[in-house]
């Protein structure tokens, strides 16, 4: 004769048994508490710096012409966004970066394929590229102005010049590091030269390509800071030049923050593409 567990002394009815969700609640609370404490511990130093900065500015230890207070920077940012001035100039700067980067992507990829797929191409392309990439970027600005003037062509060309080399170097290295066994396996399956490039070499070099794209994006924003000092009539550099003339350090800091946030956004975008495009790799770790 079987005895129900509900009739045993001290046993809880089935309805009173704790559910898995109720059992996991204390553990979930501990995890959330640890994450909150970790976030607060990391945020404590930046918050303390901002508070000290604000106090020093209000007491006059940091003059406004040297560096504006955080509260003033925040209000200036809100005013620029509300007036539409920040958005319109960001779009101009973003257009310059995307135009220059599209040129460097095409040129850098083509040169890397030529140098990486054949010894003859390497002899023809790699040595000049290694020589030109050592030229100082800032030193080329006067020469580019003499060649192309002070308009948009100079700005876009300088960005394209600066970002071509990271694309070339990383993709060239990725092509040359393809496992020879994969090439041989592709030939055994009857792939032509174009088939090997499309199905074996390019997918194998994709991680290097995306790494080069991240480097190129970072360099493009650094280059933009320089090229927008050349007679710019719009863009974040134009705002910085005007702010410098009127000693508006709050606007300068806002524009510098915009540069950094745009760089962070584009890097996150490439990392998102990398997350999906490289999911096939055995060594790829998903979040």
C-alpha atoms as a printed R data frame, in Angstrom:
    type eleno elety resid chain resno      x      y       z
1   ATOM     1    CA   UNK     A     1  0.000  0.000   0.000
2   ATOM     2    CA   UNK     A     2  1.513  3.328  -1.080
3   ATOM     3    CA   UNK     A     3  1.477  6.302   1.256
4   ATOM     4    CA   UNK     A     4  1.128  9.805  -0.151
5   ATOM     5    CA   UNK     A     5  3.954 12.140   0.790
6   ATOM     6    CA   UNK     A     6  1.367 14.793   1.536
7   ATOM     7    CA   UNK     A     7  0.102 12.669   4.480
8   ATOM     8    CA   UNK     A     8  3.542 12.354   6.091
9   ATOM     9    CA   UNK     A     9  4.143 14.507   9.164
10  ATOM    10    CA   UNK     A    10  6.076 17.668   8.396
11  ATOM    11    CA   UNK     A    11  5.628 17.371   4.612
12  ATOM    12    CA   UNK     A    12  4.323 20.356   2.674
13  ATOM    13    CA   UNK     A    13  1.341 20.142   0.373
14  ATOM    14    CA   UNK     A    14  2.120 20.179  -3.344
15  ATOM    15    CA   UNK     A    15  0.770 23.716  -3.667
16  ATOM    16    CA   UNK     A    16  3.128 24.880  -0.918
17  ATOM    17    CA   UNK     A    17  6.284 23.430  -2.516
18  ATOM    18    CA   UNK     A    18  8.676 26.224  -3.683
19  ATOM    19    CA   UNK     A    19  8.859 26.608  -7.461
20  ATOM    20    CA   UNK     A    20 12.226 26.729  -9.313
21  ATOM    21    CA   UNK     A    21 11.707 30.455  -9.946
22  ATOM    22    CA   UNK     A    22 11.236 31.094  -6.216
23  ATOM    23    CA   UNK     A    23 14.289 28.984  -5.416
24  ATOM    24    CA   UNK     A    24 16.450 30.976  -7.884
25  ATOM    25    CA   UNK     A    25 15.320 34.396  -6.641
26  ATOM    26    CA   UNK     A    26 17.948 34.704  -3.861
27  ATOM    27    CA   UNK     A    27 20.736 33.701  -6.270
28  ATOM    28    CA   UNK     A    28 19.463 36.177  -8.875
29  ATOM    29    CA   UNK     A    29 19.370 38.939  -6.287
30  ATOM    30    CA   UNK     A    30 22.982 38.176  -5.307
31  ATOM    31    CA   UNK     A    31 24.122 38.306  -8.939
32  ATOM    32    CA   UNK     A    32 22.331 41.630  -9.505
33  ATOM    33    CA   UNK     A    33 23.765 43.014  -6.285
34  ATOM    34    CA   UNK     A    34 27.321 42.015  -7.275
35  ATOM    35    CA   UNK     A    35 26.926 43.580 -10.719
36  ATOM    36    CA   UNK     A    36 25.530 46.776  -9.220
37  ATOM    37    CA   UNK     A    37 28.415 46.997  -6.751
38  ATOM    38    CA   UNK     A    38 30.932 46.352  -9.550
39  ATOM    39    CA   UNK     A    39 29.362 49.098 -11.668
40  ATOM    40    CA   UNK     A    40 29.337 51.557  -8.777
41  ATOM    41    CA   UNK     A    41 32.953 50.789  -7.911
42  ATOM    42    CA   UNK     A    42 34.012 51.463 -11.518
43  ATOM    43    CA   UNK     A    43 31.894 54.603 -11.758
44  ATOM    44    CA   UNK     A    44 33.069 56.018  -8.429
45  ATOM    45    CA   UNK     A    45 36.351 57.451  -9.747
46  ATOM    46    CA   UNK     A    46 34.890 59.212 -12.829
47  ATOM    47    CA   UNK     A    47 32.044 60.634 -10.743
48  ATOM    48    CA   UNK     A    48 34.495 61.875  -8.110
49  ATOM    49    CA   UNK     A    49 36.609 63.541 -10.830
50  ATOM    50    CA   UNK     A    50 33.528 65.278 -12.270
51  ATOM    51    CA   UNK     A    51 32.470 66.484  -8.809
52  ATOM    52    CA   UNK     A    52 35.937 67.846  -8.022
53  ATOM    53    CA   UNK     A    53 36.090 69.446 -11.465
54  ATOM    54    CA   UNK     A    54 32.733 71.151 -10.897
55  ATOM    55    CA   UNK     A    55 33.722 72.392  -7.443
56  ATOM    56    CA   UNK     A    56 37.072 73.709  -8.684
57  ATOM    57    CA   UNK     A    57 35.351 75.533 -11.536
58  ATOM    58    CA   UNK     A    58 32.752 77.138  -9.282
59  ATOM    59    CA   UNK     A    59 35.401 78.245  -6.784
60  ATOM    60    CA   UNK     A    60 37.463 79.808  -9.582
61  ATOM    61    CA   UNK     A    61 40.435 77.453  -9.411
62  ATOM    62    CA   UNK     A    62 39.785 76.411 -13.042
63  ATOM    63    CA   UNK     A    63 38.939 79.513 -15.119
64  ATOM    64    CA   UNK     A    64 36.306 79.157 -17.829
65  ATOM    65    CA   UNK     A    65 38.797 80.173 -20.535
66  ATOM    66    CA   UNK     A    66 40.961 77.198 -19.494
67  ATOM    67    CA   UNK     A    67 38.225 74.584 -19.103
68  ATOM    68    CA   UNK     A    68 34.482 74.974 -18.656
69  ATOM    69    CA   UNK     A    69 32.631 73.302 -15.806
70  ATOM    70    CA   UNK     A    70 30.855 69.970 -16.445
71  ATOM    71    CA   UNK     A    71 27.470 71.585 -15.807
72  ATOM    72    CA   UNK     A    72 28.163 74.250 -18.432
73  ATOM    73    CA   UNK     A    73 29.368 71.619 -20.907
74  ATOM    74    CA   UNK     A    74 26.149 69.670 -20.381
75  ATOM    75    CA   UNK     A    75 23.942 72.719 -20.908
76  ATOM    76    CA   UNK     A    76 25.915 73.692 -24.027
77  ATOM    77    CA   UNK     A    77 25.486 70.199 -25.428
78  ATOM    78    CA   UNK     A    78 21.736 70.388 -24.844
79  ATOM    79    CA   UNK     A    79 21.536 73.793 -26.536
80  ATOM    80    CA   UNK     A    80 23.507 72.596 -29.584
81  ATOM    81    CA   UNK     A    81 21.306 69.516 -29.934
82  ATOM    82    CA   UNK     A    82 18.082 71.503 -29.499
83  ATOM    83    CA   UNK     A    83 19.098 74.040 -32.148
84  ATOM    84    CA   UNK     A    84 20.018 71.287 -34.628
85  ATOM    85    CA   UNK     A    85 23.532 72.670 -35.013
86  ATOM    86    CA   UNK     A    86 25.160 69.589 -33.513
87  ATOM    87    CA   UNK     A    87 23.212 67.128 -35.643
88  ATOM    88    CA   UNK     A    88 23.824 68.910 -38.955
89  ATOM    89    CA   UNK     A    89 27.574 69.241 -38.352
90  ATOM    90    CA   UNK     A    90 27.876 65.608 -37.217
91  ATOM    91    CA   UNK     A    91 26.247 64.513 -40.488
92  ATOM    92    CA   UNK     A    92 28.802 66.543 -42.467
93  ATOM    93    CA   UNK     A    93 31.718 64.991 -40.559
94  ATOM    94    CA   UNK     A    94 30.225 61.517 -40.870
95  ATOM    95    CA   UNK     A    95 29.855 61.989 -44.624
96  ATOM    96    CA   UNK     A    96 33.537 62.875 -44.955
97  ATOM    97    CA   UNK     A    97 34.587 59.807 -42.984
98  ATOM    98    CA   UNK     A    98 32.337 57.416 -44.912
99  ATOM    99    CA   UNK     A    99 33.440 58.814 -48.286
100 ATOM   100    CA   UNK     A   100 37.141 58.564 -47.446
101 ATOM   101    CA   UNK     A   101 36.685 55.130 -45.892
102 ATOM   102    CA   UNK     A   102 34.832 53.780 -48.941
103 ATOM   103    CA   UNK     A   103 37.787 54.808 -51.117
104 ATOM   104    CA   UNK     A   104 40.341 53.253 -48.772
105 ATOM   105    CA   UNK     A   105 38.318 50.030 -48.440
106 ATOM   106    CA   UNK     A   106 38.214 49.570 -52.201
107 ATOM   107    CA   UNK     A   107 41.852 50.541 -52.772
108 ATOM   108    CA   UNK     A   108 43.286 48.700 -49.758
109 ATOM   109    CA   UNK     A   109 41.338 45.513 -50.512
110 ATOM   110    CA   UNK     A   110 42.353 45.512 -54.183
111 ATOM   111    CA   UNK     A   111 46.048 46.057 -53.369
112 ATOM   112    CA   UNK     A   112 45.990 43.391 -50.650
113 ATOM   113    CA   UNK     A   113 44.482 40.872 -53.064
114 ATOM   114    CA   UNK     A   114 47.111 41.668 -55.708
115 ATOM   115    CA   UNK     A   115 50.007 41.388 -53.246
116 ATOM   116    CA   UNK     A   116 48.605 38.473 -51.271
117 ATOM   117    CA   UNK     A   117 47.574 36.149 -54.097
118 ATOM   118    CA   UNK     A   118 50.787 36.124 -56.126
119 ATOM   119    CA   UNK     A   119 54.516 36.542 -55.636
120 ATOM   120    CA   UNK     A   120 54.719 38.861 -58.620
121 ATOM   121    CA   UNK     A   121 51.985 41.049 -57.174
122 ATOM   122    CA   UNK     A   122 53.823 41.169 -53.855
123 ATOM   123    CA   UNK     A   123 57.009 42.349 -55.582
124 ATOM   124    CA   UNK     A   124 55.111 45.051 -57.461
125 ATOM   125    CA   UNK     A   125 52.808 46.320 -54.686
126 ATOM   126    CA   UNK     A   126 54.231 45.589 -51.246
127 ATOM   127    CA   UNK     A   127 57.500 47.525 -51.386
128 ATOM   128    CA   UNK     A   128 55.910 50.825 -52.511
129 ATOM   129    CA   UNK     A   129 53.147 50.426 -49.929
130 ATOM   130    CA   UNK     A   130 55.665 49.880 -47.138
131 ATOM   131    CA   UNK     A   131 57.537 52.999 -48.228
132 ATOM   132    CA   UNK     A   132 54.501 55.252 -48.563
133 ATOM   133    CA   UNK     A   133 52.896 54.196 -45.278
134 ATOM   134    CA   UNK     A   134 55.876 55.565 -43.323
135 ATOM   135    CA   UNK     A   135 55.277 59.085 -44.625
136 ATOM   136    CA   UNK     A   136 54.042 61.413 -41.839
137 ATOM   137    CA   UNK     A   137 50.355 62.095 -42.353
138 ATOM   138    CA   UNK     A   138 50.467 65.656 -40.999
139 ATOM   139    CA   UNK     A   139 53.469 66.476 -43.176
140 ATOM   140    CA   UNK     A   140 51.459 65.628 -46.289
141 ATOM   141    CA   UNK     A   141 48.752 68.216 -45.539
142 ATOM   142    CA   UNK     A   142 50.541 71.169 -47.248
143 ATOM   143    CA   UNK     A   143 51.309 69.038 -50.297
144 ATOM   144    CA   UNK     A   144 47.697 67.876 -50.607
145 ATOM   145    CA   UNK     A   145 46.514 71.479 -50.298
146 ATOM   146    CA   UNK     A   146 48.802 72.451 -53.181
147 ATOM   147    CA   UNK     A   147 47.491 69.559 -55.268
148 ATOM   148    CA   UNK     A   148 43.748 69.649 -54.495
149 ATOM   149    CA   UNK     A   149 43.116 73.044 -52.892
150 ATOM   150    CA   UNK     A   150 41.382 73.609 -49.563
151 ATOM   151    CA   UNK     A   151 37.996 72.116 -50.443
152 ATOM   152    CA   UNK     A   152 36.333 68.794 -49.702
153 ATOM   153    CA   UNK     A   153 38.597 66.841 -52.053
154 ATOM   154    CA   UNK     A   154 41.627 67.441 -49.840
155 ATOM   155    CA   UNK     A   155 39.778 66.407 -46.689
156 ATOM   156    CA   UNK     A   156 38.380 63.195 -48.178
157 ATOM   157    CA   UNK     A   157 41.682 62.310 -49.888
158 ATOM   158    CA   UNK     A   158 43.668 62.696 -46.668
159 ATOM   159    CA   UNK     A   159 41.223 60.448 -44.794
160 ATOM   160    CA   UNK     A   160 41.395 57.877 -47.594
161 ATOM   161    CA   UNK     A   161 45.206 58.012 -47.601
162 ATOM   162    CA   UNK     A   162 45.452 57.502 -43.839
163 ATOM   163    CA   UNK     A   163 43.000 54.579 -43.727
164 ATOM   164    CA   UNK     A   164 44.228 52.631 -46.765
165 ATOM   165    CA   UNK     A   165 47.281 51.179 -45.042
166 ATOM   166    CA   UNK     A   166 45.595 49.424 -42.093
167 ATOM   167    CA   UNK     A   167 43.172 47.797 -44.532
168 ATOM   168    CA   UNK     A   168 46.007 46.705 -46.810
169 ATOM   169    CA   UNK     A   169 48.323 45.393 -44.081
170 ATOM   170    CA   UNK     A   170 45.739 43.388 -42.147
171 ATOM   171    CA   UNK     A   171 44.067 41.857 -45.206
172 ATOM   172    CA   UNK     A   172 47.435 41.057 -46.813
173 ATOM   173    CA   UNK     A   173 48.523 39.323 -43.617
174 ATOM   174    CA   UNK     A   174 45.218 37.445 -43.429
175 ATOM   175    CA   UNK     A   175 45.534 36.173 -47.003
176 ATOM   176    CA   UNK     A   176 49.118 35.026 -46.488
177 ATOM   177    CA   UNK     A   177 48.220 33.232 -43.239
178 ATOM   178    CA   UNK     A   178 45.583 30.965 -44.849
179 ATOM   179    CA   UNK     A   179 46.368 27.331 -44.097
180 ATOM   180    CA   UNK     A   180 47.891 25.660 -47.165
181 ATOM   181    CA   UNK     A   181 45.905 22.511 -46.371
182 ATOM   182    CA   UNK     A   182 42.661 24.428 -46.964
183 ATOM   183    CA   UNK     A   183 43.939 25.557 -50.379
184 ATOM   184    CA   UNK     A   184 44.896 21.988 -51.259
185 ATOM   185    CA   UNK     A   185 41.527 20.673 -50.093
186 ATOM   186    CA   UNK     A   186 39.750 23.227 -52.254
187 ATOM   187    CA   UNK     A   187 41.752 22.129 -55.283
188 ATOM   188    CA   UNK     A   188 40.942 18.488 -54.573
189 ATOM   189    CA   UNK     A   189 37.247 19.418 -54.637
190 ATOM   190    CA   UNK     A   190 37.747 20.891 -58.088
191 ATOM   191    CA   UNK     A   191 37.590 24.596 -57.254
192 ATOM   192    CA   UNK     A   192 39.034 26.965 -59.829
193 ATOM   193    CA   UNK     A   193 41.303 29.866 -58.896
194 ATOM   194    CA   UNK     A   194 38.301 32.187 -58.599
195 ATOM   195    CA   UNK     A   195 36.471 29.525 -56.600
196 ATOM   196    CA   UNK     A   196 39.398 29.225 -54.200
197 ATOM   197    CA   UNK     A   197 39.466 32.979 -53.726
198 ATOM   198    CA   UNK     A   198 35.712 33.222 -53.133
199 ATOM   199    CA   UNK     A   199 35.121 30.082 -51.040
200 ATOM   200    CA   UNK     A   200 38.409 29.605 -49.189
201 ATOM   201    CA   UNK     A   201 40.731 32.612 -49.172
202 ATOM   202    CA   UNK     A   202 38.266 35.457 -48.604
203 ATOM   203    CA   UNK     A   203 36.311 33.694 -45.807
204 ATOM   204    CA   UNK     A   204 39.605 32.728 -44.163
205 ATOM   205    CA   UNK     A   205 40.880 36.319 -44.360
206 ATOM   206    CA   UNK     A   206 37.585 37.831 -43.147
207 ATOM   207    CA   UNK     A   207 38.735 38.135 -39.481
208 ATOM   208    CA   UNK     A   208 41.781 40.109 -40.617
209 ATOM   209    CA   UNK     A   209 39.606 42.269 -42.870
210 ATOM   210    CA   UNK     A   210 37.261 43.160 -40.002
211 ATOM   211    CA   UNK     A   211 40.222 43.883 -37.724
212 ATOM   212    CA   UNK     A   212 41.631 46.206 -40.363
213 ATOM   213    CA   UNK     A   213 38.243 47.879 -40.686
214 ATOM   214    CA   UNK     A   214 38.228 48.611 -36.960
215 ATOM   215    CA   UNK     A   215 41.719 50.101 -37.158
216 ATOM   216    CA   UNK     A   216 40.763 52.131 -40.222
217 ATOM   217    CA   UNK     A   217 37.672 53.532 -38.513
218 ATOM   218    CA   UNK     A   218 39.713 54.642 -35.520
219 ATOM   219    CA   UNK     A   219 42.311 56.301 -37.746
220 ATOM   220    CA   UNK     A   220 39.579 57.937 -39.846
221 ATOM   221    CA   UNK     A   221 38.217 59.816 -36.822
222 ATOM   222    CA   UNK     A   222 41.718 60.890 -35.798
223 ATOM   223    CA   UNK     A   223 42.363 62.087 -39.348
224 ATOM   224    CA   UNK     A   224 39.061 63.955 -39.375
225 ATOM   225    CA   UNK     A   225 40.163 66.072 -36.420
226 ATOM   226    CA   UNK     A   226 43.150 67.234 -38.496
227 ATOM   227    CA   UNK     A   227 41.524 67.701 -41.902
228 ATOM   228    CA   UNK     A   228 38.588 69.674 -40.516
229 ATOM   229    CA   UNK     A   229 41.033 72.351 -39.437
230 ATOM   230    CA   UNK     A   230 41.590 73.114 -43.151
231 ATOM   231    CA   UNK     A   231 39.151 75.881 -44.011
232 ATOM   232    CA   UNK     A   232 36.085 73.899 -42.941
233 ATOM   233    CA   UNK     A   233 32.704 75.605 -43.359
234 ATOM   234    CA   UNK     A   234 30.761 72.801 -41.676
235 ATOM   235    CA   UNK     A   235 31.434 69.822 -39.455
236 ATOM   236    CA   UNK     A   236 32.691 69.302 -35.935
237 ATOM   237    CA   UNK     A   237 36.041 70.862 -36.821
238 ATOM   238    CA   UNK     A   238 34.232 73.989 -37.984
239 ATOM   239    CA   UNK     A   239 32.524 74.235 -34.590
240 ATOM   240    CA   UNK     A   240 35.874 73.781 -32.837
241 ATOM   241    CA   UNK     A   241 37.529 76.527 -34.895
242 ATOM   242    CA   UNK     A   242 34.727 78.984 -34.146
243 ATOM   243    CA   UNK     A   243 34.785 78.046 -30.467
244 ATOM   244    CA   UNK     A   244 38.549 78.596 -30.354
245 ATOM   245    CA   UNK     A   245 38.176 82.102 -31.771
246 ATOM   246    CA   UNK     A   246 35.628 82.983 -29.071
247 ATOM   247    CA   UNK     A   247 37.422 80.999 -26.307
248 ATOM   248    CA   UNK     A   248 34.393 78.725 -25.826
249 ATOM   249    CA   UNK     A   249 36.021 75.742 -24.155
250 ATOM   250    CA   UNK     A   250 32.600 74.221 -23.454
251 ATOM   251    CA   UNK     A   251 31.880 73.862 -27.194
252 ATOM   252    CA   UNK     A   252 35.365 72.461 -27.822
253 ATOM   253    CA   UNK     A   253 34.875 69.774 -25.163
254 ATOM   254    CA   UNK     A   254 31.412 68.920 -26.513
255 ATOM   255    CA   UNK     A   255 32.832 68.439 -30.029
256 ATOM   256    CA   UNK     A   256 35.688 66.298 -28.715
257 ATOM   257    CA   UNK     A   257 33.168 64.137 -26.865
258 ATOM   258    CA   UNK     A   258 31.178 63.848 -30.097
259 ATOM   259    CA   UNK     A   259 34.306 62.637 -31.915
260 ATOM   260    CA   UNK     A   260 34.924 59.978 -29.269
261 ATOM   261    CA   UNK     A   261 31.295 58.825 -29.165
262 ATOM   262    CA   UNK     A   262 31.148 58.538 -32.952
263 ATOM   263    CA   UNK     A   263 34.325 56.462 -32.888
264 ATOM   264    CA   UNK     A   264 32.868 54.234 -30.182
265 ATOM   265    CA   UNK     A   265 29.601 53.816 -32.117
266 ATOM   266    CA   UNK     A   266 31.337 52.793 -35.341
267 ATOM   267    CA   UNK     A   267 33.570 50.349 -33.446
268 ATOM   268    CA   UNK     A   268 30.523 48.744 -31.802
269 ATOM   269    CA   UNK     A   269 28.899 48.512 -35.239
270 ATOM   270    CA   UNK     A   270 31.875 46.611 -36.685
271 ATOM   271    CA   UNK     A   271 31.983 44.340 -33.633
272 ATOM   272    CA   UNK     A   272 28.311 43.536 -34.186
273 ATOM   273    CA   UNK     A   273 29.041 42.631 -37.793
274 ATOM   274    CA   UNK     A   274 31.949 40.512 -36.573
275 ATOM   275    CA   UNK     A   275 29.660 38.732 -34.098
276 ATOM   276    CA   UNK     A   276 27.436 37.436 -36.910
277 ATOM   277    CA   UNK     A   277 29.963 37.120 -39.724
278 ATOM   278    CA   UNK     A   278 32.440 35.038 -37.676
279 ATOM   279    CA   UNK     A   279 29.954 32.800 -35.869
280 ATOM   280    CA   UNK     A   280 31.221 29.858 -37.968
281 ATOM   281    CA   UNK     A   281 34.676 29.964 -36.394
282 ATOM   282    CA   UNK     A   282 35.302 27.228 -33.780
283 ATOM   283    CA   UNK     A   283 37.324 29.664 -31.677
284 ATOM   284    CA   UNK     A   284 34.616 32.332 -31.787
285 ATOM   285    CA   UNK     A   285 33.145 32.931 -28.322
286 ATOM   286    CA   UNK     A   286 29.573 34.121 -28.188
287 ATOM   287    CA   UNK     A   287 28.314 36.296 -25.373
